Amino acid sequence: MHSGKIRSKIKITFLSMLIFSILLAGCTNAGNSTEMKKHNNMVTIAWPRDIGEMNPHVYNPSQLFAQSMVYEPLVTYGTGGKLKPHLAESWDLSNDGKVYTFHLRKDVKFSDGTTFNAKIAKKNFDSILKHPELHSWLGFITKIAQTKVIDDHTFQLTMTEPYYPTIQELAVVRPVRFLGEAGFPQDGDTSKGVAKPVGTGPWVLDEYKADEYAIFKRNENYWGEKPKVEKIKVKVIPDAETRVLAFEKGELDLIYGEGVISLDAYKQLQSTGQYETSLSEPVATRQLVMNTKKEQLSDERVRQALHYGFDKDAMVEGITSGLEEKADHILPTTFPYTSDIDVKPVKYDAEKAKALLDAAGWKLPNGKTVREKDGKPLEFSLMYDSAESIQKAMAETLQAEWAAIGVKLNLEGVELATQVKRFKANEFDMNFFSNYGAPYDPHTFVNIVASKGFGFNEAISAYPNKDKLLKQMAKVPQTTDEKERQKLYSSILTSLQDQGAIVPISYIKKTAIYQKNMTDFTFPANRDEHPFTGIRMKQ
């Protein structure tokens, strides 16, 4: 072959390879661009534990925020306690307060394309009602007499008695959310597990590796407001310090929740100015519960003295770095029926505390540091969760401040499970507690105070009006008149607080810290709902 022809062929081959390489590089870069875009439209968060089995009808280990991403309720809990339509467009209540008729949306489909209707709504309710003992903490479950399909888009609940919190309890994250037909096991009993997580919600579980990560993708056929980002990746990082390090390295876009990082870490990251931060409205109240079954605490003067005997403002500011506010009410005033509770805030007054203890007969003998009465010292034990740094610091502050008024406080740091068990068994002098928050309160808080076996019923034993209070607490869920209900709540909550067995300490808030390329983060009104729908990532 002629050498010129050979050179021409080599040139053509070389040019062809060059063009192919350029095209390939273009495709690769396009692919990288697409991948980058996908990454930029995915929010990565950290969570202390695995998301769980994603069963809408059971509890731990399923995580509330994850359940709320996939499964939806008939109604939702909005700002200020307003209950809004969701899978139900509207509802009617019979004059006797017993029959709820729900008019379901006609445009809702499950993530697998099947239709949400009254028949599947009934199937979900009936599965839950097979095991009422699992859900008896939720008042309306044990009061359901009948579930009924009226037509394709009309579902009816009949109660055994009027129970006004029914609609509010339907807004909770579990157990009354709706699983698609394909998610039910063969025997229909979801208490043992689900076949697969099929919901109507804005997210679909896309990838999952136990104890490592879960990726949720946007439900492109969602009936409501679609999420702005395409994916949410949940990394399982049990250690709080490791979560912070991952965030600083840019491996996480968002850390949010209660206690997911320490308040010190939050303040430190905030102080750098490199990140965006957000604090929620109060979601619950830290409370100090005093057991009036204990002789020394049965005297209201002693309880009031202890309340006057510590500087709440300074304690909350110092321990939480101002991220929590000192609480003047045993429930946040943003909850329904709590905004007009008439109680006088107790201000720190050590001299008044000493005078009250003197009047109660607790004198400080010469040369001693602890008050005595009939030869007995004024001494208490305070139980706290040993893993909760804020409870520990508050306990130590109370110990020091009460020592200054002649009261000895012994501290008992225990595991959370032990704390709960001992509180319920009435094996405590004092204990830290926080209420459940929205959408459960105020009715759930009032219910546990009235019920034996939760610790509160015993704690208010010395209240002279306890019997009257218990009657009011039993009556309030059955009221159908709004004015009467408000009057009952005002009386109950004011009396509980004024007599000093339940001392409000501070308002708990959720924290969020996120990278600057993430915007439009807001906390949901429901304490347990996910916060992802409105989030955007800057491209």
Secondary structure, DSSP 8 states (H G I E B T S, - for coil): --HHHHHHHHHHHHHHHHHHHHHHHHHHHHHHHHHHHHHHTEEEEEESS------TT--TTS-HHHHHHH---SEEE-GGG-EEESSEEEEEE-TTS-EEEEEE-SS-B-TTS-B--HHHHHHHHHHHHT-GGGSTTSTTGGGEEEEEEEETTEEEEEESS--TTHHHHTTSSSSS----GGGS-TT--GGG--SS---SSSEEEEEEETTTEEEEEE-TT-SS---SSSEEEEEE---HHHHHHHHHTTS-SEEEESSSS-HHHHHHHHHTSSSEEEE-S--EEEEEEE-TTSGGGSSHHHHHHHHHTS-HHHHHHHHHTTSSEE-SSSS-TTSTT-TT---------HHHHHHHHHHTT-B--TT-SS-EETTEE-EEEEEEETT-HHHHHHHHHHHHHHHTTT-EEEEEEE-HHHHHHHHHTT--SEEEEE---TTTTTHHHHHHHHSTTSSHHHHTTT-TTHHHHHHHHHHGGG---HHHHHHHHHHHHHHHHHTTSEEEEEEE--EEEE-TTEE-----SSTTS---TT-EE--
